[in-house]
């Protein structure tokens, strides 16, 4: 089965202070995206679709995509504010993108096979890609199917500040029942994981790091939900349509079971500038132990 990885790379990191997507973290100048693509290829994915902003299209192709275009099928799509369903228009004064759900819809024309969708600035690890790939191998791409790669909370914390995470609750069938956005998560001096609102977090609490798995049929449902969103909130200048909104609607309206694929992968992110040295060190350690070559694309 042909499988695709859709990578959302159209955003800017305001807290980080720049385009995280192009920051070098590997020993030979690799970006986090390089490691995602490398792991995806190793896990059996044959196509990469990048969602990027039109104004840095060329620099992205030159600095990122050109390194592996001869190793995997690569396409680029643009997330544009004006890409809206017929009958809708961008309200005056709107500058903010429409959100991750809209970004996913931007990739629909280039994504006809089962796919996963991930953030460009998150390091997910090979186990997560393998779990997603194995799940996609078992589905019928003509049926509505979806899953979430869930990470252990202990593997997603930052030592440089608090983080926000989507805390996942599953039912007896290991299907997603709820995601609760929880803020102020960190490890206390005593070693306990604490947050602003929840006191029952543990090392093995499952969290969403926005690694979603879908059959291509999902685009039909997402477009319908996006139209509903625009009718209700389309005039708001900062409203956003998120992938979890699509997922919640699939659960509540379609009674779809969203299977949770638990992964032991270490997640690395660049929420803060201070996170970068830790990521560089972690990747260097994985290169040293043979998990990755010193130069991914030589």
N, C-alpha and C positions, 0 to 999 in steps of 0.2 A: 504493500500500500504506500502511495505517495503521501508524505506528511510535511507540513509547513510550520515554520516558526515565524510568527509576526512579532516584530520588535518595535515598541513605541519609543521613538527617539525625537519626538517633536517638541518636548518641553525644555524649559530652562530651570536650573537649580538655583532658586533665589537665596536659600540659606547657605548653599555651598559657594555661591559667588561666581558662577560661570557655567559653561557648557560641560557638564560632567561626562557627557557621552564621548567627548574627544580627549579626556584626560588619560594620560599614560600611567599604567600601574604594573605592567609586566616588565621583565628584565630586558626585553628587546623592543620596548616601546608599545606593547600591546595595551589596548583599552579593555575595559570590562566586556564590551561587546565582543571583542575577539574571543574571549574565553567562552562566552555564551554560544557563539557560532561554532567554535571548535567542539564543545561538548554536544551541541545539537547534531553535528555531522557524525560524531562518534556514536550517538544514540540512534542514528538511522534517519534523521530528517534530511530531506533532499532539496528543500527550498527555503529561502529566507526572504521575507518581505519587510522592508524598513518603512516605517511611517515617520517622515521627516518634515521639517518646515521648508518651504520653497526657497526661502532666502539663504539657507546654508546647504542647499542641495549639492553644489559642486564640491565644496570643501569636505562634505561628508563622504561623497563618493570617492574623492581622491585620498582622503586620510584613512577611511575605514573600509568601505566596500571593495576598493581595488585590491586589497590584500588577499581576498579569498574568492573573488568572482570566478576564478578558474577551478575552484574546488566544489562549488555548490551553486545552484541556480539562485540568482539574486535579483529582486525587483525593488523599485522605490515608488512610494506613493506619497502624496502630500495631504496633510490635514489642513484644509482651508475653512475659514469661518463660513464662507458662502456656500459650502457643499451641504445643502439642505434639501429635504424632500420637496417636491413640487407643492407650491402654495405657501411656502414659508420664506421669510427673508430675515437678514441680519438687522436687528434694531439699531437705530442711530446711537453711536457712542459705545457699542460693544467692541471690545478688543480682546477679551479673555477667550481662550479656546473653549469649545463646548464640552471638553472632558474626555475621559478614557473610552467611554462608550461610543462617542462620536469618532474618536481615533480608530477604534476597531472597525466601524462602518466604513471609514476611509479606505480600508484595506480589502473590502469585499470583492472588488473587481479583480484583484490579483490573488485571491485566496479561494480556490475552488476545491481544495482537499481538506481533510481533517487537520486541525492546527492547534498550536498553543500560542498564547499571546503573553508577552513579558515586558518588563521595563528595561530600557537600555542601560540604565545606571545601576542595576542590581546584578550581583554575582550569585547564581543559583546552584551551581555545582552539578557534576555529572549524574549523580544518583537521581536528582529531580528530573532531569531530561530523560533518563532511562525509564523512570516510573511513568512519565507522561507518554513516552513513545510506546511502551508496552500496552497502556490503556487504549491508545488509538488503534493499535493493531487488532483489537478485539471488537471494535464497533462497526456498525454499518453507517457509512458516511451519509446515507440518504435519510437517516432517522435523527431526530433531535436527541443529542447526547451532550453531556457536559461533566466536567470534573474539576477539582481544585487540587493543586499540589500544596499540601499543608506542611509547614515547617515547625520544628520544635522551637518554642520561644527562646530557650537558652542559646540557640544557634543564630539568633537574629538581633541580639542586644548590641548597643554601642557603649564603649567605655568613656565616651566624650560628652554624654548628655542623655537626657531622657528621649524616648522614642514613642511613637504612636503605632499601634498594631491592631489589625483586625482579628479579634479573638473568636475562634471558631467553636461552635457547638455542633455535635453530630448526634444522629439518632442511633438506634440499635443496629441499623444496617450500614453504619459508617457513611451515611449521607448527610450532607450539610443541612443543618436546621436553622442556623443563625450565624451572622458575623456581627460582632459588636465592636465598633471602633473605640479603642481604649487609649487614653493619653497618659503621658507622664510615667511611662514604664521604665524602670531601671532596677539594678541590683543594689540592695541596701548594704551597709557596712557589715551587717550580720550574714549576708549571703542570700537573703530572701529576696525574691522578685516582688516588687511593689509597683503600684500605679496610683493615679489620682482617684480612681473610683472603685477598683476591684481589689479584694484582699485574698482571693483564692487562686492566684496565678502560681504555676509551678514551672519547673524547668521544662517539662514535657507538655505543657499547654500547647495546643495546635493553633498556629496563626497563619493568616493569609499574607503572602508577599506578592500578590498579584501575578501569580502564575496560573492562568486559566487554560483549560483544555476543552475544545469544542469540536463538534461536527459542523460543516459549513452551513447546514440548515439554520443555524442560530442567527445568521444575518437577517433572515426574513422576520424573525421575531424581534430582533434588536431594532430594526427599522420601524416596526409598528410601535414599539415602546418609545422610540425617539420622537415619533410624531405626537404621541400622548404627552411626552415631556414638553415639547415645544408649545403645544396648545395651552398647557398649564403654566409653564415658567419661561417660555421663549422670549418674553419681553424684558426679563430681568437681565441686567448687564453682566452679572457675575455667576449666574446659575450654571451648574455643570451636570452632565449626563454621564454617569459612571457605569463601568462594567458590573460592579456589584448590584446596581439597580436592575440591569438586565437579568442577572442571576436571581435576584429576589423575585422578580416577576415570573421567571421560569418556574420557580419553586411554588409560588402562590397561585399563579393563574393556569399554568400548564401541568401542575402536580409532578414536575420533573424531579427525579432524584439526582442530586449533584454529588457524585461520589468523591470522597476525600482520599487522596493519594498521599499517605504520610511518607515524608522523606527525611532521612538523617543528614542530608547535605548541610554543610555550613553555608549560611547566607552572609554575604558581605555587601554593605552599601556605603554610600558616600553622602550621608545626611549632613555631616559637618566636614569642614576642611580638615579638621584634625583626624578624621577617619582615614584619610588617604594613606599615611604611613603604616597604619595597621593592615590595610589591604595589601599594600606592597609587600610587607613582611610575610603575610599569610600566603600570598601567591609564591613568593620566593621559597617558602618552606615546602609548598606542594611541588615546585620545580625540583627542589633538592631531593624529595622522596620519590621522584619519578612519575608523579601524577600528570605532569605536563612537561613538554619539552621546553628548553630555554628559549627557543624561537618557534612560535606556533606554526608559522607559514613558510619556513625555509624549505 
